Amino acid sequence: ELLPSMFIKSDNDDGDGVAKHDGSRTQHIYSLGLVFYEIFSGGRRPPEIEQQQVANESGDAEAEDFSIQEKLEDLDSLLVDHAAPFDVESQLSIFDNIEDEFNLLPKKRHTQNSDYQNRCDVSLEPLKGKRVPVQLCDLIANMLDCINGTLSGDDAYQSMTHVRDDLQLMLERPAIYLYDQDMGRLSMTGLQLGNTIFGRNEELSSLKECYRRSVSGKTEFAFISGHAGIGKSFLAYEFGKHVIMSGGIFLAGKFDQLQQGKPFSALAAAFNGYCGMLMQSSELQKRREVVASKLRSSLGREVYYLTKIIPCLNDILGSEQSDDSFYDDGCVDAQRRLQYLLCQFVEVLSSSFAAPVTLFLDDLQWADSASIAAVRQLLCSTGSSSKQKQFFFVGCHLEGIIDIDSAHPVRELVCHTELLGVSFTSLKLDSMGEETLNAMVSETLCVLPRLTRTFSNIIYRKTKGNPLFVSQLMLALSKKRLLFPSLSRRRWEWDNEKIMSQKLPDDVAVFFTQSIADLPSDVRISLFHFSCFGAAVEIAFVKTLEIALEMRGLCDNLDIAVDVGLLEKKDDQIRFSHDRIQEAAYNTLPADERCLFHHVCGMALASYSTSESDDNILLAAVNQINLGGPAAVQDTSQSSNIAKVNLRAGQKAMVMSDFGAAYSYFNHGISFLQEGHWQQHYDLSLRLFELAAKCALAIGDLANSKLHSEQVMKEARSFEDALNVMYISTCALAYSSGLPDSVENSVGVLTKLGIDLKESRSTEACIQETMTLLSTRTD
């Protein structure tokens, strides 16, 4: 520590480290400033001080001598150990090579004496000649601002404790508090926010410890909750850096309120993104070959089902896996099959890379049951045959939503895993405190915390410490030039009074709404159109929208939104900088107008998907149509076409083994049918109701499966047309512990088909024979 004995707490220092402004204390700070000046100027004293000293000596022989030696004697009175020598130059030897490393130009500052009658400007030109960093020049100038208890400026030091703290920060974190910033560049680019996490060290440590326990043999998972903008995702991705640095695999996906109909949207994005990364890295070619070989060996042809939700896996495995002829839509328990395949895939990844796999899913409040069921299976299955687990799960969700809804899939996940002895860590994030916020502002601006405290207190009062609100407010202040890089002072400056006068909403969403309202009208419209598809969209899909919807300038307008910080481009995607921005953009139009746009947009994309034969475009189109709903249909002749595209989308979802999404598509298709549809569109109606019954059975919704089956049996024109739902009804009876009734129904159907069982056998005998046949088979 620099000058350690001079920074001890004295009787003149109050409890919080701020000195009482007696002349002795401030004189010591001023004297130390002169010491530093002489050290860093190469032994020269300020010319102005020398001139004043000569004038004082000619007028009064007993005038005070401003020599550095006498100031050192004054400072010596602060030493605790008067016998121990104090070598200033050796204590500050760390700065010996300062002129070779820094090249910023300091400025001039002034000091005042006690009665303000003898003002003396001290030039820092000798320090400029030595290329001393501007932060250090400012520190010396702030020390020279203190004379005889009078503070000549807001930046002037008030206690030796503050001098010590600032010097310590310069030594420990020179990249932030000592090195010079490129103010010319910042004047062009504006404020740039970093990726440092503030005030979450305890929560991050808890996550790391939970992960350590999990990969060491005790299966655990973690949840992060909190209000919007509190930093949940940021904490999770910071944890992800730790996973990767420790040799693990980190997969990340995100649920979206406007993409709930897309099969396994978050899970698919997580695994597909990682497979895409594997394909892009030439260094991982051998590892890719190992993964492909193990998948073929352990899964055989069934790996095809994985490629339907993880398209990039086809690139790793080869084109031979894209044969639709292998698809078997007769599997009622297809979701369990997919869960098994995902577990095997995780095992293959973990063993191929000799690393645990971590899955992060964001916005769990929008999660679907099928995805959470897959996560539950991953938690309960992976690593069960070895001491070390290969899988760790962490999820984020808004505070309160999941806790209120007892039927939410995540609540079911917690209850189920607890029964199996799987524990979890729950982390609740709160807003930043004033000290944490000041640390964030200080590091962002590369200005010492002592100097940013007043500014950060204003920010805290405006934002209540919400990290998202803080960052967006600082960016807004930068755009309005209320927070700006000063080329003359070579640091960031701000106008406290004007910032205090700014009228800001209490809610960050309203703040974003006002920010969007300031954009040009065509940019606002494009931003709304983009928001209708969720928080993130592939760049290639945006170009498709521009063509399909005939929206000229869509890409250019979104680039403007990127420039102002509302959107960002990353990994071939355009995404909102935060969900609350997407929410604000989406709510710029009333609900009825949003529904109409969803419908028009969906119909245009559906037409475009026919010519392109792209499943992703088809699913996006149907999702948009369904978000609009039947009320948005203005031409009833379109109803049957909408039902048809929902039928196509549902069949695609069945191929992906997401029977929940498939049921939603079939059910929406039924809702668009007009009165008399059984007479006018018999085949379409039959297929929709039949598949809806089948998917309802697959997801365990026996009540709706029964309703749809009964409707088919009522309207069927022939026995053959009703045969499929008879089979579904028979299966439903078996699943609901009605096995005798199921057997009776089966015998009745077989009899109608002309198959007469020659011998009467008891139900128990049939069950025993079935068990004997199944005993030779594996899962």
N, C-alpha and C positions, 0 to 999 in steps of 0.2 A: 504494500500500500504506500502511495506517495505521501511524504511528509507525515508519517503516522502520528507522531506526538502532537502535531499542531491541530488535529481534527478531533481531539477528545471533547466530550461534552463538558461544558463548564457551567458555572453558576449563572452565566448570562444566557444560557440556552434553555428554552422552555421544554415542556414535555414532548412536543411533536417535532423537535429539531429546528424550530425557527427561533432565531436569536432575538433577544430584546435589543433594540437599536441604541445601545450606549455607544459613545464615541470610541471606547477602547476596542470593542469587537469589530466594528466596521473599519477602524484604522488598521487593525491587523489584516483584514481581508485586502484592503487597499495596498498595504505594504507587501503582502505576499504577491499581489498582482505585479508590483514593480520588480520583485524577485524573478517572477516568471518572464517578465518582459526582457530583463537583462539576459537571462539564460538563453531564451530562444532567439534573441537578436545578436547573439555572438558576443556578449559582454558589454553592449552599449546600453546607456540609459536613455530614456526619452529626451530628445533635444529640448522640448518645451520645459521639462522639469529642470534641466541644467540651466536654461535661461532664467527661469523663475528663481532658482537658487542663487544665481549671480546677482539678480536684482535685489533679492532679500538681504544678501550679505553686504551689498553696498549701502543699503538703507539702515541696516541694523546688524552690528557685528555679532550679536547673540541670536540671530535668526536661526530657525530650525534647519538642520542640514538634511537634505533629502537623499543622501547617499545610500546606496544599497546596503553598505555595511551597517549603518545605524539602524536601518529598518530591520535587518536581521537581528540586531540586539533587542529591538522592541519585540520581535516575534519570539525571541528566546524566553521571554517571560511566561510563555504558554507551555513550555516544556515541563513534563512531569519529572523526568530524570535529568536534572541539570548537569550531572557529571558526565553523561554520555554525549560524545561529540555528534554533531549533525552535519553531514556533508550533502548540501543541496544538489550539487552536480552529480554525485554518484547515485543519489536517489532518483534522479530524473534521467539517468543514462539511457533509458529505453528510447528517448527521443533524439539520441545522438545522430541518427541517420535520417532524420525527418525531412531534410531538404532533398534527399535523393528519391523519396517516395511520394511526395505530395506536391501539387503545383497550383493550389487555389489562391486567389488574391483576396487578402483581408481588406477591411475598410477602416475608416477613421471613427474613433469614438471620443467623447469628452468626459472630463471629471469636473466636480465642483468642490470648493472648500466649504467650511461650516457656515459662513455667513453669506455665501453666494456673491461676494464682492470681488473675489479674485478668481475668475474662471480661467482654466488652463486647458486647452485642447491638446490631447495626447495623440500624436500620430503613430500609427502602427505600420508605417512604411518599411522600417527595418525588418519587421516580421514578414511582410510581403516579399521582400527581397530574399528571404530565406525559404520561401515557398511553404510556410507553415499552414496547415489546414485551417480552413475558415472557422470550423467549430472550435479549435483551440484559440484562434484569435478572438473569437467572441467570448470565450471563457475569460481570457485575460482582460478584455475590455469591460466585461460585466464586473470583474473584481475591482477595476479602477473606477467604476461608477460609485463605489461606496467610500465616502469621505466624512469622517466625524459624525457618523450616525445619520447622515442625510442620504436618502435614496434618490438618485437622480434619474431613475428610469425603472420601468416595470421589470426589465431583465436583470437589474442589478442584484447581486447576492445579498441575502439577509443573514446568512450564518455560515460558519465554517463547515458545518455538516453538509450543506448543499454543495459546497466546493468539493468536498471529499467524494460525495456521491457521483457528481458529474465526472470527476477525474477517473473514478473507478469504472464507470460505464465506458469511457473512452478506451481504457485499457482492456476491458473484458470483451467489448463488442465494437471494435474499431470500424468494421464494415458499415455499421449503422450510425455510430455517434462520432466518428473521427474522420473517415474518408470523405472526400468531397463528392457531391452529387453533380451530375451533368444538368445544370439548370437550363441550359439552352435547349437540350432535348426535352426536358419536362415542360418547358414553356410551349412546345409544339404538341406533345402527346397528352398533356394534362396529367391529373393524378392517376397513379397506377397502384392498385391494391395488390398486396402480396398474398401468399398462401400460408402464412403463419397462423397457427391456432393459439388463441389467447384464453387463459382462465379455465382450461379444460384438462389440466395435467392430472388431476385426481381421477376424473372419469376415464381418461385414456389409459392410465395405469390399471384401473379396474378391468378394462377390456383386455389389456395385454395379459393380465393374470388369469382371467377367465379362459382365454385362448390357450395359455400355457397348460392349465389344468386339463383342458379338453384334449389337446394333442398328446398329453402324457398318459391318457388312459381313462379319464373320467369325462364322460360325455356331458357337455354343457352347451348352452347357447345364450345369446344376449339380445336384449331389446334396448333401444334408445328412444326415449319419448320427450316431448316438449312442444311448445307452441310453434307456430310457423315462423321461420326465419331465425330460430334460436341457435342453429348450427348443428343439427343432428347429422345431416349427410356429411358435412365437413369433418365432423369427428370420426365418422365411419371411414371415410376415405383416408384420413390421417392414420387410422388404425391399419388400413389396407397397406399403407407404405411400410409399416412395421412388419406385416405378414410377408410382404415381398422381400424386404431386406433380410428377414430371417430364413429365407429359402422356401417360403410357402407359395401356394397358388391362390390368387384372389380373383373371384368372379363377382361382377356387380350387375344388378338389374333393377328396374324401377317400375312399379305399378302406376297406372294412369287412369284417372276417372273416366276419361274419354276414349280409352282403349280397352275397357273391360270385356268387350266382346271378342277381342283377339285371343285365340287359344294360347295359353301359357305365355302371355306376353312378356312378363318379367323374367321368368325362368329361361325362356327361349333366348331372350336378349343376352342374359348373363353367359350361358354356355356358348351361344353362337359368337358372341364377341370374343371370347377366349379362343375359340377355334380359328376365327379370322386372324387373330394375333399370331397364332402358331403358323398359319400359312404365310404370313408376311415376313417372318423371320427366317432367313436362309440358314442361320446358325442352328436352328432347331430341326433341320431336315431329318436327321437320324432319330430324334425323339418322336417326330411325327410318324415315321415308319414303325417305330415300336408301338405307339398308340394304335395305329391302324391294325397291326398284326394281332395285338391282344384283343381288340374289339372283335375282329373276325373270329378269333379262336374261341372267345367266351360267349359271344352272342349269335354267331352264325348269321343266317339271313335275317334274323329278327332285328339286327342293327338298322334295318330299313326304317323301322318305326321311329328311331332316334333322328334319322336324317329329315323326317318330315317336320320336326320342330327345331332342328339344328341344321339348317341348310349348308352351312360351311363345313359340316362334317363330311358331306359328299366329296368335297375337295381333298380331304385327308384320306378317305376310304377309296375313292375312285368312282367312276360313273356307273359301274355295274350295280350299285345299290339303288338306283333310281327306277327300278322296274315295278310299276304299279300293279302288275299281275299278281304279285305276292301278297297284296293287301287282303286281309281277311276281316270283313266288317261284321262277322258273326260272333266275335268275341264280346260277350256281355261285360266281362271284367277287364276291359281294355285299359282302364286307368291304372289298375294294379300292375298290369304288364308294363306300362310305361314307367311306373314308379320303380319297378324292379330293374328296368333297363337303365334308368338314370343312376340308380345305386351302383350298378355294374360299371357305368361310365366313370363315375367318381372314383371307384376302386382302381380302374385302369389308369386314370390320370395320376392318381396318387402314387401308384406303384411304378409307373413309367418315369416319373420325375423324382421319386423318393421324397415326396413332400406332401404335407396335409393340404386339403382343399378347403378354402373358406368361401362361403357364399354370402354376399350382402344383398338384401332386397330392401329397397326404399319404398316409402309410402304404403305400408302394410294395411292402412285403413281401406285401401281400394283392392286388396288381395281377393282372389277367387278361391273357392274351396278346393278345386283340383290342384292348384299350385301349392297351397299350404299342406294338402295331404301328401304331396310329393316331398316337401321339406320334412314333414314328420317321418316319412319312411326313411329319408336320408339320415336323419338324426338317430333313428332306432336301429338301423341296419348296418351302416358303414362302420367298418372296423370291429365288428362283433367277434370276428375270428382271430383277432390279434390284440396284443396289449396296447398298441398305439392306435388311436382313432385317426381316421383319414379325413374327417369332415367337421367343420365348425360353421355355425350359422349365426349371423347378426342381422337384425332388422330394425328399421326405423318406422315410427308412426306418430301421428299427431296425438297430443295428450288428450285423454278423455274419451275419444271416439270409440276405441276398442273396449275400454273399461265399461262404457255404458251399455253396449250391445252384447248381451250374453250369448247370442247365437253367432257372433262373428267368428269366422274360421280361425283367427289367431287365438281367440279365447279357447276354442276347442283344442288347438295345438297345445296350449299350456296345460290344460286339464289332462289331455291324453299322455303327454310326456311325463307329467308328474306321477301318474299312475305307474309308469314304467321306470320310475326312479331317475329320470333325467332332470337335472336342475338347470336353472337359468338365472342370469344376472339382469336386473332391470335398472337402467340409468335414466334419471329424469334431469333434463338440463333446464337451468334457469337463466335469466338475463344476466349480462355482465354487470359487475359492480363498478363503482366510479374509478377505483384504482386500476382494475383490469382494462377498462375502456381507455384510461389515460395511457396505459402501456401500449395499447393497440394504436392509438393516435400518434404517440411518440415514435414508435417504430415505423409506422407508415410514412410519416413525414421526415424521418431521420432528424428529429429535433429533440433535444433533451427533455425528459419528463417534467422537469421543473418549469420549463418554458411553455409547455403545452397544457398545463393543468387547467388554466382558466378557460381555454378553448374547449377542452374535453368536458369540462363541467357543463358548458352550454350544450354541447352535443348530448350529454347524458340527460339533461332536463328535457330536451326535445324528443329523445328516442326511448327513454326509460331503459337504456342498455340493451335493446334488441340488436344483435349483431348485424342482421340484414339491413335494418333501418339505419344503423350507424354508417355502414359502408355506402349505402345508396345516398344518404344525406351528404356525406363528404364528397361523393362524386358530383352531386348536384351543386354543392357550394363551389366546387372547382370549376364547373361549367359556367356558373354565374360570376366567376372571378371574385368571389368573396373569400376564397382560399386559392392562393396563387403563388407561383414560384417567383421570387424577387431576384432579378439579375444583379441588382446593386448590392443587396445584402447576402446573396448567394445561399438562400435558404427559403423555405416556405413561410409565407406570412398570411395573416387573416385579419378580417375586420370584425372584432367582437360585437360592436354596437349594431352593425347592420345585420349580422347573423342573429342576434337576439331579437331584432325587429321582424324577422321572417315569420310569417304565419304558416305554420305547418300542422297537418292533421295528426291526431293521436294514433291513428292506425296506419300501418305501413301499406296496406292494400289501397287506401284512399290516396296515399302519397304517390303510389304507382299510377293510379288512375289520373291524377293531375299531371304526372310526367308524360303519360301517353297523350293526354289532351293537348300538350304543347307541340306535338309532332304535326307535320303536314297531313292534310286529310287523306291523301292517297296512301301514305305510310300507315296511318291509323287503320284504314280499311284492310290493308294487306296484313297487318299485325293481327287483326281480328280473325281473318280467314285462316291464318296460320294457327292461331290458338284453338281453333275448332278441332284440330287433329291431335291435341295433347301437348305435353311439355317438350317433346323432342321429336324431330322428324328427319329422316334421311334426306340429304341434299338432293339425291337423284329423284326422290319422290316430290320434292318441292318443284323441280323442273317439270315433272309430270303434271302437277297441278296447274302450272302456268300454261301448259298446252291444253289439257283436258278442259279446264274451266275458262280458257281464253282470257286469262288474267295477265295482260301485258304489264311488264314492269314489276311483277311480284318479287322476283329474285333481287332486283335492284333496290326495291323498297325495304326488303328484309335486311339487306346490307347496311342500309341507313340505320335501322334499329340495332344492328350489331355495333355500328360506330358509336352510338350513344349509350351502349352498355345494357340495353334491354334484352338482347339476344347474344349468343356466342356460338362460334363454330368450333366443333371439336370432334375428332374421329369420324369424319364423313357425315356428321350430323349438324343440323341447326337446332339449337335448343334455347329455351328461355333461361335467363340467368338465374331465375328462381321460380318456383311454382306460383308464388303470389303475383308475379308479373304476368304469368299466363292467365291466372284467375282474373286479374284486373283487365287484361286485354279482352278476354272472353265476355266479360260483363259490360263491355262498352255498348252493346246492343241489348234491347229488351228480350225477354225469354221467347216471345212469339216470333220475333224477327230471327232469332237464332235458330229456332226450329225450321223455319222456312229455308234459311240458308243451308242447314244440314241436309234438307231434302233435295234442294236443287243441286248442291254439290255432289251428293251421293248418286243421283241419277246420271249426272255427267260422267262421273268416274266409272259407273257401272257400264255405260255405253263404251267408254274408252277401254275398259278391261276386256271386253269381248274381242276387240281387235288385237289386243296385246297378249292375251292369254297369260296374264300375270296374277297369281293367286293373292299376292300382297295387295295389289290394287283392288281386286275383287272384295277382299275382306274389309279394306278401308272404305270402299264404296258402300257396302252393306251396313257397316257401323254408322256411317253418316246418315243413311236413310232411316235406320232404326232410331237414331237420336232425334230425328225430326218427328217420327211417330206418324200414325195413321191420320192425325188431324192436319198434318201439313200437306196431304195429298189433295191437289186441286182438281186433278183429272182422274175420276174413278176408274177409267179404262186402264190406268197404269197399275192398278192394285194387283192384278194377276201377275204382271211382270215383276213387281216388287216381291211378291211371294215366291216367284221362281228364283230370283237371285238369292233370297234367303235360303231356299232349298239347296242351291249350289254351295253357298257358304257353309251351311250345316254339314253337308257331305264332306267338304274339305276339312272341317274341324274334326269329324269322325276319323278321317284318315290320320290326323294328328293325335288321335286318342284323347282329345279333350271333349268328352261327352257333355260336360256342363255347358261349354260354349256352343256346342252343336244344338243342344236342347233350346238354348236361348234363341238361336237363329230360327229353328223350326217354329218355336212359339211366336216369334215376331212375324214370321211368314203367315201363320194362321191369323194373326190379328189384322193383317192387311186385307184378308179375303172379304169380299162383299157378300151381302145376303144372297142366298141361292147358289153359293159357290159349288155345292155338291152336285147340282144339276148342270151348271155351266162349265165348271173346271173339275170334273170328277177325278181324273187321274192325278192332278196336282194336289187336290185335297186329300186323296187317299194316301199319297206318298208322304205329305207333310205330317198328317196325324199318326201314321204308322211309325215313322222315324222319331217323332216326338215321344211316342209311347216307349219306344226302344231306348232312347237316350235317358228318359226319366227313370226307367228301370236301372240303367247302368249307373246313375248317380245316386240311387237309393230313394228316389222320390216315388214311392209306390202309389200314392194317392193320385198324382197327376198321370202316372202311367196307366192306372185303371180308367181314369176319365177319358183319356185319348183312345184307349182300346175300345171302350164301350161305344164311343162315337163312331168308330170304324165299323164295328159289328152291327150298329144300327143302320148305317148308310151303305154298307157294302152291297154291291149288285150281284155278287156270287159268293159261294162258299170259299172258292179259291182266293178271292180278294181279301177275305177275313182270316185266312189261314195264318198269316204271319203274326197278327195280333193275338190269335188264339195261343200260339206258342209263347208269346210274350206274357200273356196272362197266366199261363201254366208256370212259367219261370217265376213270376211274381208270387204265386202261391207258395212255391217251394222256398223262396227266400224269406217269406214271412211266417215260416214255421207251419205252413199248411200243406205239408207233404202228402198226406192221404188224399186231400182234395185235388192236389196237383196230379197225382197218379190217376185219379178217377177221370179228371178232365182229359188227360193224355189218352187214356183208353177210349174215351168217347170220340175224340177227334180221329184216332186211328181207325175206329170202327166205321166212321163216316167216309173215310178214305178207302174202305174196303179191306182193311187189314184186321183180320179177326184173330185175336190171340187164342191159340188152341188150348192152352191150359190156364187155369185160374191159379194165380200165385199171390201170396200175401205180400203186403207192403214190406214187412220185415225181410222177407226172402229177397225181394228186389233190391232193398238197401244193402243187404249182405253181399249180393252178387256184384253190385256196383262198386262197393268198397274193395272187393277182391280184384276187380279189373283196374281200379285206380291205384292199387298198391304197387303196381309195376311201373308206375309213371312218376316223374318228378314234377316240381313246380314249373 
